[in-house]
Amino acid sequence: MATAVRQARSRWRLGSAARRCAGGRERAGRRRISTRCQKAGANDRRAQRAVGRRGRPLHGRLAARANSGEPQRRNVRTAGPAFCCRRSEGGLYRGRSFRLRQAVEQAARRLVVERHRGRRGDLRVAQHVPDERRRAPQGNSNRIVGSILTLAFVSLANRTVQAADTLHFAVGPLQPTPGETKKAFDPFFKHLAQQLGVAYSLEATTDWAGIAVALTSGQVDVAWMGPWGYVIAHNQGAGDAIATAKYDGKPIYHAIVIARPDLQINKWPDDGKGLRISFADVGSTSGWLIPTFWFKSRGLDPKSYFQYHEGATHAANEIAVANGQTDLATDFDRNRTAMIENGAISPQATKIVWTSDDLPNDAIAVRAGLDPALAKKVQDIVTAITDEQAQTILPKHYTGFIASSHANYKLIEDAGIAVGALKSQK
């Protein structure tokens, strides 16, 4: 019993001590909060007194202005609609440098032209003003606007003339490399430019599809194109044929399939089934379109009938067959003849196993939108080339041009529609 009493007294003493400590902490906390509040109040009162001291001169100026009848300056937040959207109206003070800036009304910018200090002909742009005091007389404004429009039209006309002073020519891959193509065909385009009295640039593309793209995009004004490349461009509304080249006096040529000379191919295409074949790029008339059309018109798919590959140039096809890298390849008779004469291949390096029907020769095409008078002049110049001139300005075997139109390439267009490469225009 005595032990229990002692334990109870000990717990009571401990609880009293804890309560005293807690109460002490609470009182100390209240004292600290009171001290901080007193300091904050003092700081607040000091701030209020400082504001009052700094505000007295402003109040004095405002009172003096009110007594003198000077209108009060408006606060930007309560400005009227006439003041909105202006950077400076002189109503608010923003420093001397700011006042010196020209005022601009962004919502309705207005150029006011005035005569500077009364000197005739010396014009300047006046600062914006809300009234009509500084606006130039209506007659002067009309004359000035007319002068500006005249200058603009003259500038536009000058740019048009400058653009017409340079014509952009292009030629397809008619030689083994672009460098050889430019060298062979540059004399012809130089002659054309001289007859037109203009400067010129000449580009040689690496594939037949590329020249069609160049004509379609308007990067080229006049192009020497293969028949299929021309038809592609015409189908996209990009150009029109005005002349057809003559080769050995004829405006026609032929697609061919060549083979290794050791192959026994007596019946075409039966004896070539399963062999390796290389077609030219899909923009080529003789190297892709006509052979594809010929096979499909007989119910054959060259991609499954042969070990098929496409995308090579005509010169690469000839060399690949000559070197045994492929068994068969597409080409055109003009190219094979030229490569034999240039020594690129020997006459016995390849043999012809298939020849197409007559095809229209290369086209001279002009881009859509070219001045019709200029296009007619180009046609007249190229068709006037004589056999003697052709020997000096055209590659070997080319003997000139005949006047032509898109109707001359209808056969090529029909073949493109038949193989699904073109959409019918009907």
DRENGU-264542 format. One record per atom (N, C-alpha, C, O): x negated, y, z negated. Coordinates in steps of 0.001 Angstrom, whole numbers, plus 500000, padded with zeros to 6 digits. Each point is the difference from the previous one (the first is absolute). Example, Ala and Ser with C-alpha at 12.3 -4.5 7.8 and 13.67 -1.06 7.14 Angstrom:
<rs>
486810494310492200 500890501190500000 499100501200500000 498964499981499335 501386501069501385 499180501190499940 500770501090499270 499491501108499831 
</rs>
This chain:
<rs>
499163498794500000 500837501206500000 499136501245500000 500248500939500756 498755499064498409 499101501161499925 499254500209501317 499740501123500433 499933497748500177 499287500097501307 500890500628501058 499551500840500779 501677498763499249 500947500558500989 500194501497499806 500110500748500972 499932499691497758 500174501432499726 498799500797500512 500135501074500585 498651498336499161 498801500724500470 499991500128501533 499642501045500546 500748497899500115 500022500054501488 501014501030500495 499734500717500964 501416499359498388 501019500985500413 499504501425499807 500210500864500851 499089499385497952 499453501339499770 498948500366501052 499936501141500460 499239497868499913 498949500269501009 500630500381501333 499553500936500663 501506498320499730 500658500330501285 500613501399499954 499969500734500987 500595499628497841 500617501325499894 498961501102500134 500211501004500680 498607498772498620 498934501008500086 499500500152501454 499794501112500485 500017497745500191 499533500058501399 501005500726500887 499609500806500844 501686498916498974 501035500666500805 500032501490499747 500161500794500927 499682499592497791 499994501434499689 498814500689500658 500122501101500537 498732498234499412 498801500589500635 500192500155501504 499630501018500585 500958497949500034 500231500071501462 500959501127500347 499825500714500988 501246499431498129 500943501064500291 499349501363499850 500264500921500773 498870499195498206 499311501275499825 499091500312501195 499927501139500461 499384497827500028 499111500214501172 500799500390501242 499620500904500745 501486498400499458 500839500316501181 500557501411499895 500006500750500976 500462499603497831 500512501352499829 498933501041500215 500246501053500586 498545498638498927 498912500942500217 499681500190501468 499784501119500464 500189497749500277 499741500126501449 501081500807500688 499709500794500894 501554499011498693 501109500730500611 499873501496499733 500190500821500897 499478499529497829 499860501417499679 498827500623500756 500077501132500476 498836498101499623 498834500523500735 500333500221501468 499574500985500603 501203498077499975 500414500147501405 500862501237500189 499839500744500967 501104499471498068 500843501181500135 499179501274499914 500267500971500709 498728499022498416 499156501192499883 499238500268501310 499894501146500439 499576497785500178 499257500188501256 500908500533501111 499611500896500748 501606498545499356 500956500465501021 500360501459499764 500102500779500948 500094499596497778 500343501382499690 498881500945500414 500241501077500545 498508498487499179 498853500829500354 499924500218501508 499750501109500472 500471497809500272 499943500117501472 501105500911500516 499769500814500895 501424499054498548 501100500855500440 499703501467499730 500298500877500810 499100499365498016 499673501376499672 498964500576500977 500097501149500432 498893497998499907 498987500459500955 500613500241501375 499681500986500665 501216498096499763 500660500163501313 500843501265500026 500014500734500989 500685499508497916 500812501216499936 499139501235500097 500338500969500680 498529498977498617 499098501142500071 499482500204501424 499951501120500508 499661497754500128 499523500107501383 501090500542500902 499743500836500866 501485498681498928 501117500466500826 500229501503499807 500242500737500955 499672499700497761 500199501425499765 498888500826500629 500239501085500530 498507498373499403 498890500721500638 500220500089501516 499757501042500608 500713497829500009 500260500025501448 501078501007500359 499891500712500999 501164499345498171 501068500947500284 499498501438499924 500351500840500829 498802499433498139 499452501350499889 499125500342501212 500036501129500489 499162497880500008 499137500252501165 500829500287501240 499685500909500768 501364498321499424 500879500241501148 500608501394499923 500100500707501003 500305499675497790 500582501326499840 499018501093500358 500347500976500664 498369498841498867 498995501015500297 499752500095501514 499911501095500555 499978497718500114 499712500011501432 501198500483500809 499836500527501101 501338499300498372 501192500393500738 500342501468499897 500780500512500803 498642500180498213 500375501401499822 499687500860501236 500846500796500407 497943499066500211 499752500833501195 500997499719501127 500453500921500680 499890497785499515 500961499656501046 501361500613499713 500638500558500894 499812499336497843 501276500603499640 499971501499500227 500969500599500466 497870500004499185 499894501440500195 500099500399501469 500659500983500338 498665498232500558 500054500314501420 501396499829500544 500475500813500794 500193498106498768 501364499776500475 500930501122499554 500850500458500764 498977499983497974 500845501080499505 499734501288500779 500931500728500346 497773499550499929 499673501210500749 500593499956501401 500498501006500504 499444497811500129 500551499867501344 501510500195499980 500563500639500889 500096498798498078 501458500167499899 500364501473499859 501000500448500560 498180500323498683 500292501412499811 499736500798501275 500639501023500243 498386498487500593 499665500753501216 500896499663501170 499910500642501046 500962498357498805 500906499624501083 499381499064501014 500632499701501013 498133499816498748 499347499076500939 500710498653499950 500255499488498910 500071499922502240 500702498714499976 499133498903499387 498784499960500187 501868499173499091 499282498906499361 499586498966501036 500665499798501016 498213499556498692 499549498921500855 500757498729499654 500220499674498833 500175499613502230 500802498807499773 499106498800499714 498906499868500547 501586499277498594 499299498745499727 500189499069501185 501063499999500621 497900499191499709 500072499140501183 501143498995499922 500528499592501034 499860500006497775 501056499005499881 501374500587500246 500954499267500263 499157502064499654 501312500626500207 500014500828501262 500879500842500189 498127498918500701 499929500791501217 501153499664500913 500495498872500002 499930502099500768 501108499814500918 499598499216501226 498818499714500191 502159499927500658 499705499216501201 499029500684500941 499213499337500677 500837502010499371 499093500705500910 498549499817499604 499105500150500831 500653499526497901 498635499869499502 499488498578500107 498788499783500000 502114499233500093 499602498591499988 499147499674501215 500191500566501076 498848498498498737 499130499475501053 498943500990500454 499311499727500983 500523501431498340 498950500936500379 498840499860499028 500181499852498791 498632500200501774 498839499885499131 499755501283499230 499556499952498853 500721501190501748 499766501268499317 500939501047500553 500090500183501214 500604500500497911 500895501084500427 499624501288499303 500666501018500186 498283498960499019 499615501191499246 500770500134498714 499788500971499274 501108498095500398 500818500112498802 499305499479498763 500299500450498894 498784498618501263 499278499424498867 498527500332500120 499428500000501090 499988500274497798 498582500350500005 499182498712499970 500165499166499109 498935500679501894 499155498812500002 498550500365500292 499234499147500449 500386502055499316 498621500379500208 499790500761501304 500796499879500932 498124500909499132 499758500864501161 499739499182501260 500499500338501073 498711498575498803 499683499209501191 501250499369500589 500127499876501218 500810499720497901 501233499386500493 500868501031500712 500631499688501010 499407501554498463 500819501027500627 499497500352501393 500768500448500852 497925499345499375 499439500340501297 500316498965501073 499789500257501186 500711498584498417 500313498974500998 501223500393500815 500862500756499552 499181498702501659 501150500272500853 501193499204499512 499875498810499708 501286501833500198 501201499314499537 500558499143501120 500047500425501154 500375498372498503 500535499062500981 501321499470499499 500074499482498886 500950500632501895 501294499415499663 500064498642500665 500213499915501210 499604499004498015 499887498666500571 501298499524500597 499988499271500992 501147501123498427 501274499491500496 500327500527501372 500663499309500773 498895501903499567 500295500546501320 498843500893500394 500076501221499862 498827498161500640 498819500783500360 500322500868501208 500678499574500935 498826501631499018 500314500928501070 498757500800500342 499384500627499138 500257499340502155 498857500777500443 500489501361500472 500854500092500882 498618500928498545 500373501356500385 498769500645500609 498968500146499344 501153500234501901 498865500598500697 500173501502500012 501073500504500331 497884500209499310 500081501453499987 498745500579500625 498964499340500072 501138501854500362 498838500677500551 499166500545498838 500499500686499108 498220498981500944 499124500313498884 499542501459500088 499258500388500902 501213500408498125 499591501401499858 500248500805501282 499263500929500330 501792498682500369 500400500793501151 499157499799501234 500249500670501002 498760498441498991 499168499789501179 500703499025500921 500347498898499576 499871501481501673 500737499166500943 499153498785500374 498790500089500211 501902498768499863 499344498772500429 499283499254498895 499649498832500167 500125501840498679 499330499326498889 501080499418499098 500695500741499304 499449497952500704 501098499358499296 499493499226498806 498879499490500001 501949500429498990 499698499152498851 501291499422499466 501087500478500326 498794498488498850 501168499388499372 500234500674498667 499144499955499117 502020500675500730 500302500720498769 500453499042498927 500470498898500283 499381501544498461 500492499208498888 501510499944500036 500669500884500535 499859498027498869 501454499866499946 500605501095499116 499483500313498927 501609500251501546 500732500973499200 501453499619500032 500477499482501011 500260500763497891 501397499570499968 500914500867500838 501135499604500264 498413501566500165 500884500846500788 499433500147501405 499092499264500385 501437501679500376 499636500145501399 498983501119500220 499708500346501145 499755500220497790 499192501208500173 498736499738500807 499572500865500764 499812497945499081 498721499765500636 500126499111501224 498987499609500580 502227500063499824 500192499151501169 499774500819501261 500384501167500075 498977498199500929 499723500699501244 501283500226500771 500964499256499817 499074501738501030 501174500215500842 500298498768500834 499093499258500375 502197500527499916 500423498801500681 499342499864501373 499627498898500402 500229502201500308 499393499945501326 498575499498499952 499598499166500810 499624501355498218 498628499545499859 499943498515499683 499172499275500551 501717500266498550 500009498582499638 500281499130501208 499353498969500182 501596501427500641 500317499199501189 498809499915500943 499707498944500562 499603502203499605 498838499977500897 498902499115499449 499327499295500752 500487500739497930 498948499199499386 500318498512500114 499140499196500360 502113500445499327 500397498598500119 499841499521501434 499524498888500230 500862501927500728 499832499624501404 498549499776500363 499674499075500744 499442501781498726 498570499840500275 499481498695499425 499228499285500638 501214500414498130 499548498757499366 500445498788500804 499206499088500231 502073500887500206 500506498883500796 499243499886501321 499699498896500454 499996502241500158 499249499966501255 498637499378499804 499564499169500796 499751501245498117 498691499426499713 500094498501499749 499127499241500420 501940500331498891 500162498566499727 500175499216501291 499404498937500171 501424501595500750 500218499306501269 498724499953500828 499701498986500630 499548502108499369 498745500028500752 499024498981499441 499326499300500756 500593500612497896 499121499027499361 500388498580500358 499138499172500297 502178500538499676 500479498665500357 499667499674501445 499581498885500309 500606502088500578 499688499768501410 498513499742500199 499614499156500808 499544501578498447 498556499796500117 499614498600499563 499171499348500635 501450500181498247 499705498647499535 500435498972501029 499299499009500207 501841501201500445 500476499061501016 499037499947501176 499695498923500513 499825502246499913 499058500041501107 498711499295499620 499438499251500799 500080500994497952 498777499355499559 500160498494499958 499082499269500373 502106500242499166 500225498564499947 499996499406501396 499505498891500197 501055501848500798 500051499503501368 498634500068500662 499796499352501026 499257501411498425 498682500128500591 499166498751499799 498964499858500649 501440499239498490 499298498736499782 500999498854500108 501016499974499306 498677499086501572 500842498815500156 499265498796499430 498781499878500121 501990499235499256 499432498809499372 500321498789500868 501164499658500209 497772499694500299 500134498841500862 499617498740499239 499257500052499020 501261498814501447 499642498716499410 500043498930501075 500741500112500977 498456498850498833 499951498889500942 499902498701499201 499345499944498959 501311499027501542 500007498709499314 498691499238500185 499092500488500672 500803498318498740 498749499211500043 499797499314501352 500159498786500127 499485502016500876 499800499465501340 498567499542500252 499692499464501064 499434500750497953 498619499537500068 499689499236498712 500767500085499041 498132499177500916 499705499177498823 499942500764498672 500390499459498966 499128501793501048 499896500787498768 500595501386500231 500079500448501144 500346500249497778 500506501373500162 498981500942500626 500363500879500782 498357498942498875 498975500854500583 499903499830501503 499886500983500732 500158497773499737 499943499741501442 501262500517500697 499944500484501131 501199499407498172 501254500489500582 499953501511500184 500375500503501059 499170500228497928 499916501457500107 499026500404501101 500260500934500758 498633498366499324 499014500328501028 500567499787501394 499744500797500902 501033498122499285 500535499669501315 501138500927500421 500145500295501186 500664500169497860 501210500754500346 499895501496499720 500897500760500365 498022499669498992 499856501430499711 499952500857501267 500591501080499996 498741498506501090 499998500842501203 501398500289500536 500258501100500487 500648497923499429 501365500231500472 500701501056499150 500606500925500540 499317498946498134 500682500956499126 499338501372500046 500665501020499823 498026499003500416 499318501288500167 500508500696501258 500240501208499992 499922498034501082 500551500554501246 501407500542499778 500338501084500477 500480498159498799 501372500437499731 500018501293499193 500774500909500299 498377499175498681 499958501206499163 499508501204500799 500514501107499841 498501498677501009 499494501113500815 501060500511500956 500131501208500200 500622497881500388 501053500422500917 501104500762499267 500626500897500566 499605498742498180 501014500694499205 499462501279499363 500769500855499560 497904499269500395 499396501177499383 500091499992498484 500188501051499386 499680497772500000 500095499887498547 498818499195499468 499339499266500735 500416500893497968 499053499117499312 500702498683499697 501225499915500076 497999499055499581 500617498701499756 499201499203498976 498816500247499772 501863498798499624 499345498998499167 500441498636500503 501112499857500509 498026499136499354 500295498665500501 499706498968498928 498919499993499410 502043499140500343 499832498905499063 500246498674500724 500891499890500842 498304499115498812 500179498648500530 500418499094498852 499276499865499013 501888499516501114 500507499153498919 499395498600500098 499477499599501040 500608499679497857 499442498648499946 501037498927500312 499644498832500155 501626501539499939 501036499043500384 501112500733500723 500100501225499932 500739498013500762 501051500600500814 501127500566499147 500630500991500367 499618498374498496 501052500526499123 499610501351499428 500863500846499770 497832499372499995 499544501245499397 500297501212500852 500363501049499468 499493498834501847 500265501151500861 501486500313500059 500391501158500146 500445497796499740 501449500239499944 500368500769498734 500840500898500031 498519498738498849 500247500702498733 499553501454500100 500690500897499515 498157499341501113 499484501363500127 500942500866500828 500232501162499666 500310498278501413 500934500767500820 501301500234499252 500590501077500088 499860497905499170 501247500125499241 499892501070498922 500954500741499764 497890499346499580 499811500969498908 499690501399500497 499878500922499193 499989499264502123 499718501331500538 498548500407499903 499683501169500223 499411497902499450 498583500328499907 499347500085501378 498892500519500138 501797498971500875 499455499954501358 500996500669500938 501208499794499882 498281501008501051 500847500667500997 500139499179501275 501095499861500544 497790499601499923 499985499199501231 499191498740499726 498913500069499426 501615498779500984 499335498738499700 499946499101501224 500933499951500801 497951499340499324 499860498927500993 500334498726499250 499237499574499133 501875499819501183 500539498917499178 500232498742500812 500232500048501208 499700498812498090 500451498761500590 501512500023500126 500661500738499269 499911498469501645 501454500031500213 500802499702498742 500986500686499732 498620498308499487 500763499630498809 499880501069498913 500983500329499337 497824500205500486 499840501075499019 500840501210500353 500583500644499127 499475499664502177 500838501118500426 501480499723499717 500712500872499503 499748497911500813 501421499670499796 500357500074498516 501091500450499649 497996499109499476 500240500101498550 500191501462499606 500941500337499281 498160500532501193 500091501421499658 501274500619500580 500672500782499328 499653498873501901 501209500546500623 501251499540499260 500947500770499837 499058497980499716 501148499472499274 500234500755498692 501124500051499499 497824500528499960 500108500788498774 500209501487500295 499958500836499097 500270499480502186 500245501392500377 498776500871499972 500110501212499810 498693498188500378 498771500767499808 499340500461501286 499158500897499955 501187498528501193 499284500394501201 500671499505501262 500917499179499958 498602501344501186 500536499644501308 498853499819500984 499025500751499983 501107498244500873 499000499762501033 500171501010501127 501118500304500414 497757500210500075 500050500943501130 499179499475501174 500142500504501114 498997498491498664 499172499468501077 499579498574499660 499959499609498834 499725499610502225 499505498632499844 498664499888500728 499854500459501133 499176498925498197 498662499893500574 499973498997501154 500733499011500003 498408501268500973 499764499064501110 498645499313499784 499001500652499694 500985498057500466 498770499214499846 499761499282501324 500815499194500448 498052501121500162 499710499505501347 501136500351500953 500362499208500870 500184501964498959 501028500510500891 501402499516499688 500938500355500713 499236498836498231 501317499453499672 500402500412498585 499158500015499102 502117500320500685 500467500386498654 500456498797499178 500903500133499174 498498498709501031 500398498783499283 498757499270499483 498880500266500434 501345498811498634 498953499107499515 500677498736499475 501212499845500143 498001499233499238 500553498716499573 499435499599498643 498836500253499690 502013499121499517 499547499344498773 499460498627500370 500474499366500943 498529500183498305 499402498693500274 499744499258498694 499930500611498933 499932498080501155 499500499175498903 498719499354500495 499973499383501065 498974500763498160 498693499437500368 499703498808499101 500555499873498909 498557499253501572 499646498790499256 498507499729500122 499319500535500875 500198498624498232 498613499546500125 499848499237501315 500891499234500366 498012500955500346 499863499370501322 499946498474499961 500257499348501012 499410500072497823 499888498538499921 501336499317499721 500083498773500048 500948501988499666 501304499404499699 500700499574501287 499957500708501006 500688498127498949 500764499507501142 501468500409499815 500777499309499341 499569501808501247 501378500495499908 500530500109501432 499737500973500707 501003498021499692 500565499968501340 501457500453500018 500463500577500983 500259499160497923 501403500395499920 500183500899498776 499719499606498868 500748501583501388 500172500972498909 501481500124499648 500836500115500895 499501499862497811 499120500011498822 499785498609499396 499401499872498932 501094499076501758 499974498668499395 498600499579499578 499812499473498904 499206500758501961 498641499550499701 499317500844498923 498928499641499513 501687501465500122 499401500833498953 500633499840498633 499567500636499040 501450498526500857 500719499850498738 499064499559498870 499189499089500167 500939501575498685 499199499659498828 498617500598499972 499296499854499000 500277500828502076 498675500612500023 500013501338499257 501052500560499693 497758499917500038 499877501315499347 500220501099501032 499419499969501085 501418500998498572 500265501116500906 499969501313499223 500441500065498852 499037500973501783 499916501328499384 500792500993500853 499673500236501163 501376500343498237 500757501077500639 499389501336499569 499366500100498950 500839500911501878 499542501353499646 500959500621498988 500928499342499529 498843501930500139 500843500648499001 501406500202500548 500208500004501214 500750500162497891 501415500022500374 500383501228500816 501123500073500500 497980500887499647 500267501157500840 499537499818501435 500147500907500820 499296497930499492 499470499750501338 501072499405500908 500745499103499605 499312501417501620 500967499481500977 499593498606500465 500754499038499851 498045500867500712 499546498740500584 499476499023498956 499996498789500221 499562501743498636 499389499129498995 500970499457498974 499672499058499278 501539501528500640 500967499499499023 501423499944500570 500620498936500000 499904502198500486 501405500054500383 500346499029501132 500895499169499846 498411500926501281 500366499202501168 499766498502499754 500881499211500342 497992500349499088 499877498563499701 501064499503499016 500536498905500167 499771501905498802 501038499608499039 501352499872500695 500740499043499774 499572501941501080 501262499960500752 500044498775500921 501039499349500113 497864500341500533 499957498859500927 500265498693499254 500782499172500465 498581500638498394 500206498767499225 501428499911499468 500640498953500107 499859502140499320 501337499953499393 501096499844501050 501048499421499715 498721501093501508 500991499808501052 500089498538500434 500943499611500689 498075499578498907 500007498578500299 500261499152498758 499782498788499993 500682501872498978 500355499286498782 498823499545499167 500136499071499204 498715501556500956 498790499617499268 499578501130499068 500111501179500337 499406498440498494 499464500969499045 498493499828499961 499520498981499504 499720501975501001 498541499822500043 499373499805498623 498940499385499887 501698501128499073 499424499872498658 500033498563499494 499184499621499160 501742499584501336 500054498590499612 499473499073501101 499619498862499726 500360501624501511 499552499184501126 498475499883500026 499458498982500431 499848502075499102 498536500041499967 499515500180498554 500788500187499074 497909499749500778 499359500492498770 499832501517500210 499035500461500610 501913500271498876 500229501386500427 499235501010499143 499878499855498783 499613501172501900 499397501155499330 500286501222500851 500054499896501226 500129501262498151 500255501232500746 499287501165499358 499559499919498854 500327501178501898 499439501237499451 498662500403500570 499497501069499656 499897498115501208 498685500334500550 500138500974501159 501080500151500572 497822500506499770 499968500820501209 499797499087501202 499651498828499859 500573501733501324 499826499196501221 498540499598500183 499714498862500373 499366502057499369 498580499679500134 499597498913499010 499231499102500341 501285500977498434 499686498972499001 500539498642500418 499361498976499757 501808501008500871 500556498738500479 499102499359501058 499741498798499952 499788501999500996 499120499473501045 498720499422499398 499564498909500369 499844501831498704 498739499554499400 500217498771499129 499157499104499970 501984500846499312 500280498840499151 500134498724500824 499515498946499590 501139501140501569 500119498818500864 498633499645500593 499637498826500065 499612502182500363 498681499744500583 499064499343498987 499165499177500376 500966501178498347 499134499443498954 500550498721499388 499352499408499136 501828500152501291 500585498773499467 500657500172498646 500291499006499334 499954502231500236 500644500218498710 501495499718500057 500634499772498970 499927500243502233 501397499634500207 500106499316501359 499126500145500854 501952499115499327 500160499264501260 500682500841501070 499632499939501173 501355500840498424 500809500779500920 500143501424499463 499846500231498801 500447500717502081 500223501386499570 500763500745501078 499967499635501175 500721501418498403 500724500859500944 499119501174500404 499123500421499246 501119500100501948 499245501133500512 500772500577501192 501116499568500286 498286501409500406 500576500477501261 498898500072501041 498829500185499671 501556499667501581 499022499813501070 499022501163500113 498822499782500283 501635501438499505 499111501151500117 498870499927498990 498853500311500323 501461499280498464 498981499951498954 498965498928500304 498802500233499840 501641498611500589 499058498915500309 499059500424501123 498795499755499929 501752500881501109 499169500470501114 498969501017499516 498832499932500383 501598501012498774 499090501034499502 498882499391499152 498846500412500124 501471498621499024 498983499402499140 499000499187500813 498820499953499654 501627499416501405 499071499262500862 499073500976500709 498796499760500088 501759501344500419 499179500988500702 499031500705499063 498905500383500413 501488499792498327 499114500653499025 498961499052499424 499110500431499267 500987498303501049 499047499022499482 500317499521498602 499168499337499381 502025500979500092 500364499550498652 500221498489499973 499683499339499011 500853500124502064 500183498549500130 499631499606501431 499979500833500906 499737497906499270 499731499488501352 501307499508500613 500925499652499266 499172500310502059 501237499525500630 500353498563499612 501171499622500036 497830499575499593 500245498611499650 500265499787498502 500235498872499566 499728502231499633 500172499856498551 501424499631499631 500226499343498983 500749501074501837 501412499696499759 500671499688501335 499456500280501069 501730499139498845 500785499767501210 501461500347499732 500474499901498868 500231500507502185 501399500404499879 500895498778500198 499867499274500986 501054500505498056 500912498859500089 501456500431500166 500866499165500263 499412502135499586 501377500494500206 499960501477500362 499206500762499448 501659499638501487 500110501388500449 501467500399500017 500854499235500449 499437501967499060 501378500484499931 500452500565501340 499225500076500954 502037500315499099 500503500760501139 499436501420499957 499326500371499039 500944500415501989 499507501383500059 500535500814498823 501179499921499655 497948500847499749 500366500887498895 499642501434500375 499004500220500690 501786500764498869 499634501395500272 498715500363499266 499780499596498858 499395501157501809 498702500355499445 500135501003498852 501106500378499614 497747500042499850 499969500928498867 500795501263500291 500110500435501147 500441500141497796 500812501214500130 499243501213499465 499277499907499008 500897501213501651 499631501295499421 501284500548499388 500967500279500710 499035499872497976 501209500415499277 499752501306499265 498889500263499539 502146500550500355 499942501251499230 500953499874498824 501028499327500083 498622501317498844 500819499915498799 501335500704500196 500116500935500792 500868498609498488 501302500675500021 499846501401499411 499304500187499002 501343500784501615 499909501370499526 498943500818500695 499951501217499820 499184498141500984 499019500783500750 500729500839501035 500981499552500594 498539501664499620 500623500913500955 500188499293501349 499017499529500572 502211500382499952 500232499309501281 499157500560501138 499555499250500869 500225502051499131 499166500595501051 498567499492499904 499356499740501016 500145500120497741 498649499477499804 499934498529500403 499033499570500629 502003499650499007 500029498588500381 500008499843501521 499323499128500544 501445501722500135 500035499935501473 498657500369500593 499582499421501002 499744501531498394 498685500387500494 499003498861499829 499176499755500881 500899499540497971 499128498845499787 500270498937501067 499065499426500559 502198500318499718 500354499013501023 499447500393501364 499462499161500722 500671502105499627 499515500461501298 498483499850500117 499480499644501058 499822500632497848 498532499936500040 499529498560500169 499129499732500828 501434499333498397 499503498618500055 500391499314501305 499230499194500521 501938501107500010 500413499356501252 499291500600501207 500027499426501088 499345501719498724 499259500634501099 498555499515500092 499274500405500907 500301498740498174 498621499493500022 499802499132501245 500760499062500239 498234501255500533 499709499265501234 499101498798499704 499474499853498897 500365499294502115 499115498842499842 498564500445499731 499291499372499214 500283501702501430 498644500509499787 499829500523498571 498982499735499361 502008501005500140 499924500490498615 500039498832499015 499310500012498981 501493498993501330 500128498856499098 498662499292499795 499746499457498925 499424500545502064 498712499331499880 499076500679499000 499078499376499476 501173501914500258 499125500748499078 500619500229498626 499273500135499016 502059499912500897 500617500334498709 500772498836499376 500434500103498853 499746498792501877 500726498853499472 499080498789499903 499052499880500776 501219499215498273 499206498768499937 500104499207501303 500891500229500819 498203498862499345 499925499206501237 501311499265500265 500627499473499081 499774500502502179 501203499331500513 501259500857499856 500982499741500696 499030501261498435 501168500888499932 499928500978501162 498969500631500230 502127499489500496 499988500812501224 500996501154499968 500210500645501028 500402499633497841 500919501123499909 501287499628499303 500048499035499238 501016501744501027 501276499809499308 501154500214500970 499869500657501033 501260498765498594 501249500316500688 500949500617498976 499933499690498810 500951501185501667 501015500564499103 500901498873499510 500349499098500761 500023500960497973 500767498902499418 500980500530498969 500031501193499698 500768497894499772 500960500338498945 500221498751499161 499395498956500245 501470501165498774 500247498850499123 500617498824500766 499803498846499618 500935501434501452 500636498916500761 498978499009500541 500320498828500197 498448501630500046 498967499115500521 499564498957498971 499351499015500351 501001501197498387 499582499098498922 501189499245499402 499933499513498871 501149500397501895 501195499292499538 499718498524499752 500535499425499052 498635499953501782 499635498587499826 499355499768498640 500291499012499327 498827501908500270 499309499883498712 500994500176498853 499942499281499003 500959501670501145 501007500236498967 500900498778499821 500319499622498872 500089499764502229 500852498812499914 499277498850499300 500612499263499227 498109500582501036 499233498947499333 499911500262498501 500103499072499198 499705502193500424 499934500338498572 501299499708499281 499993499534498861 501140500741501806 501304499705499402 500208498492499888 500552499519499010 499002499729502014 500197498554500022 499248499292498868 500499499017499451 498309501469500197 499230499355498938 500361500549498617 499451499556498992 501468501405500963 500449500552498721 499113501086499450 500142500391498841 498938500109501973 499104501058499528 500590501392500183 499511500962499408 501537499154501408 500684501272500225 501491499821499799 500541498908500175 500109502173499459 501449500022499937 500548500627501273 499476501001500489 501581498401500040 500608500529501204 500529501401499754 500603500262498960 499176500645501989 500465501380499886 501450500161500420 500550501096499891 500089497833500589 501398500073500453 500944500061498813 501216500065500181 
</rs>
